[in-house]
């Protein structure tokens, strides 16, 4: 009997863990809607459950973006090629939480009034940054399949997926401008993204340097 691929076995488990925060949040929010009167202190969801949902999904978006970007360095540093096979899943989880974050704002804050949405995007900088982050994630989610990799070609697909960095930066700026005073968590995410981007830049420069040295020697 052939040995099972451990990554293949682990992926459904990792996906279930990745969706567990959303399942808990949806259950808690439904309990709030069905059983508690307005303006009640809502236990774990606080006095403003809508704001809690926005904050919760926004933070999980950034966490999964960090995990997405960490998979390549993990593979290169540890030599574990299986790490890269989780990258797409983490990226889609990041987009999922980002979409819930945006839909919560669109449905519960502006009540699907597109005029109000565009005014907010134009006049409120933290919403501008968040909207940019979400829009930049859309093509990444849409082209995450193997079919799109074939259509675009590996090189163009990789170039497109560098949009994850401006998306992550815009997400951190959105978070930073929103919290205003307690900036510890936005700064933590900024440092994480900075280290991951810096690793890639340094690695690319080192590869160019070694290629140049080989060319000169040849």
N, C-alpha and C positions, 0 to 999 in steps of 0.2 A: 504494500500500500504506500503510495507516494506521500512524503511529508507535506503537511499543510504549510502554506505561506503564512508566517506569523503576522506580517503586515496586513494581509487580507483578512485574517481573523480579527486583528485589533481594530480595523477601521470602523466597523459598525459599533463597536464599544465606544470608541473615541467620539463618533458622531452622536451617540446617545448621551454621552457626558456633555458634549458641546451644546446639545439642545435642552439639557436638564434645567439650566437657569431660566430659559424661556417658559418651559412647562410649569415650573414653580411660580413664575411671575404671572402667567395667564390664569392659573388656578387661584392665586391670591387676589388678583384683580377682580375675577368673577365673583369670588366670595364677597369682596367689598361691595360690588354693584348690587348683589342680590340680597344682602342681609343687613347692611348698615345704613342708617339715615344720613342725610347730608351733614357736612361740617363735623363729623365724628372723628376723633383721633383713631387712626386705622392701624394700630399695632405696627407690624413690620413695614408697612407701606407709608407710614407717617400720616400727617394731616392732609397732605396733598398727593394722593395716589398717582395722578396723571404726571406730575413732576417727577415722582419717584420712578415711574416707568421710563420716562425720557432719560433720566440720569443713569438708570440701571442698564438700559440697552445701549446708550452711548459708551459707557465704560466697557461693556462686553465687546462692542465693536473694536475699540482700541486694543483690548487684550488679544483678540483673535488676529488683528493686523500684526501685532508684535510676533505672535506665534507663526503667522504666515511668512514673515520676513526672516524669522530665525531658522527656518528649515534648511535653507541653503548653507548658511555658515555651520550649522550642526553637522550636515553631511560632509562638508569639506574639512572640518576640524577633526571629527571623530572617525570619518571613513565609513559611517553607517549610511549606505545608500537608501535604506528604507525610509529615512526621514523625509526625503523629497516627495514621497508618495502621499504624505499627509498635507502637503502645501496647498493643493487645490481645495481640499476639504476645509482647512482653516480659513482660506480666502473666501469661500462661499458662506461659511458661518459668519465671518466678519460682515459680508454684504447683507446677510439675513438680518443680523441685529441692527445694522445701519438702516435697512428698509423699515423695520419695526419702529425704530427711533423716529424716522422721518414721517411714517404714516401716523404715529401717535400725535406728532405736532400738527400734521395736515388735517387729521380728522377731529382731534379733540381741542386743539388750540384755535385754529382758523376755520374749522368746520367746513373744510373743502371749498372755502371761498378763495378762488385763485387770485382775485384782485388784492385781497389782504396778504396772501402769500408773497406776491411779487413786490408789494410795498415793504414787507418785512425784509425780504432778500435785499432790496435796494437801500434800505435805511438803517438796518440793524446789523452792525458788522459781525457779531458772533453768529447770527443766522446766515449771513452771506458766506462766512467761512464753512459752516456746516453744510450748506447747500452745495458749495463747490466740492467738498469732500465726497458727498453722496453721488453727485453727477459723475465725478471721476471714477467712482467704483463701478458704475453701470457697465461701461464697455469691458471692464475686467471680468465681471460676472458673466456677461453675455458671451464672451470668447474663451471661457474656461474649459470648453470641451475639446476632445481630441480632434473632432471634425474641424473646428475653427483653427487649431494649430496647423492642420494640413492646408486649409484654405489660405491662411496668411503666410505660411512658411515659418520655420522656427525662428529665424532672425527677426522678422517683422513682429512676430508674436511677442518675443522677448522685449523688443523695443516698446511695444504698446503697454506691456505689463510693468514697465517702469513708472507708469502713472500711479502705481500703488504708493510711491514715495510722496508726490505732491498731495495725494489724497490723505495720507497719514498726517502730513504736516498741517494741512488745512483742518483735519479733525482735532489735532492737538491745539491749534490756535482757537478753534471754536470752543473747546473745553476751557482753555485759559481765559478767554474773554468772557465766558459765561460765569465762571466762579468768582472772578474779580479779586477776592480776598484770600481764600485758602487755596493757594496755587501749588500745593505739594504734589498732588496727583498729576495735574497737567505737566509739571516739570519732570516728574518721574517718567511719564510716557515720552516726553521730548528727548530725555537722555537715552532711553531705550532705542528710539528710532534713530537718534544721532549715531549711536554706537553701531547699529546695524548698517546704516548707510556708510559710515566711515569705514567699516570693515570691507565693504564692497569696493569702495573707491581705492583704498590702499591695496587690495588684492589686484585690482585692475592695473594700477600703476606698476606694481611689482611684475606682473605678467608682461607688460609693455617693456619694462626695463630689461627683463631676461630675454625677451624676443630680440630687442635691439642689440644686446650683448652677443647673442648667438649669430645674428646677422653680421655684426662687425668681425666676429671671429672667423666666420665663413668667408 
